[in-house]
Amino acid sequence: MLYREAGQFRATYAEDQRIFPIRQDRYGFVALLLVAFVGVPLVANEYWLSAILIPVLILSLAALGLNILTGYTGQLSLGTAGFMAVGAFAAFNFAIRIPALPILVVFVLAGLTAALVGIVFGLPSLRIKGFYLAVATLAAQFFIEWVLTKFGWFSNYNPSGVITAPAMKLFGAFPVDTPMKRYLFTLSIVAVMALLAKNMMRCATGRAFMAVRDMDVAAEVIGIPMLRTKLLAFAISSFYCGVAGALWAFAYLGSVEPQAFTLDRSFQILFMIILGGVGTVLGSFLGAAFIVLLPIFLNNFVHQVIPGLSSDLLSNLELMIFGGLIIFFLAVEPHGLARLWQIAKEKLRLWPFPH
């Protein structure tokens, strides 16, 4: 009774094509934004803002970029962290070499730089697919790490290879120097880019991506250009990952090195979209929250249940429990957390009637 569209009539095509066609969904989305932008800054402390919420948002953006490429277009990639590194180091160089650039322009240019690199490494997708394409993107991961480590220009000739992000100032006058300001800054960018991705997947570009994913031969037969579509998917995905890398360096860590964007990070983001839901915008956020928050919960839970446990055994136990939960979850619901949310909404629409 609370979640049903009975009596909600859509008289125009535009109303029928809304992102949230049901009134309750629109109210829930507005309430979620109010909680994120108003409620969280009022109740969260600096630890939650700096160590948990900001990385969850940034990793959600990176997972969303990978989901555009892998979930919506069907092009498997293992180079996500490499494209994040390109964005982080590009933003650093734009900021220190052209100090007059506004910080938002720096992030856009960093994303465009990552998009150009993504197009170059996306060229093999025109000939290969599946695991072979994954190996090609894996080569991109190692190549980007090697270039950023080998050539000192990218780190401004710092002997350690570590870059320190300049202080962020919004519109040149408003410093983004506290955990709350960095959280709101990151949240605003992630929210806008997630909304753009949601709308993009509903337009002709998104439908072309999904057609290539479902059957690329049939998509080419009906007139969808493979070259343009696949390279555009790599460019957009790399743009999102590049902006996420810039935020990782500027809004989260403050200083970063190429080893912060290793293959482990790429696999972590891949697990996020698998657990959250491949081919869904919501799944990127749910998967990132699950991957980041579950180890923290397990750490506190094991400490409460087995006090005095050695740190080495505790670390191994956490990994075992974490891996077991992932396997169990994938066996129970292989379509991810987003599918569970969809099932819950479908059941709620029929409640209290039998189904």
PEHU-V518488 format. One line per field, one symbol per residue. psi: psi as a letter, one per 40 degrees, with the letter a starting at -180 (. if undefined). A space follows every 10 residues. Layout:
psi: ???
This chain:
psi: ddgiehehhh eiddddeidg dhdddddddd dddddddddd dddiiddddd eddddddddd dddddddddd ddefhhhffd dddddddddd dddddddgde hidddddddd dddddddddd eeddeediib dddddddddd dddddddddd heddeffhde ehihhihhhh fedhhgeidd dddddddddd dddddddddd eeaddddddd ddddhddddd deehhddddd dddddddddd dddddddddd dcddiiidee fadddddddd ddddddhhfi dddddddddd dddddddddd dddddgieii dddddddddd dddddddddd ddgeeidddd ddddddddde heii.
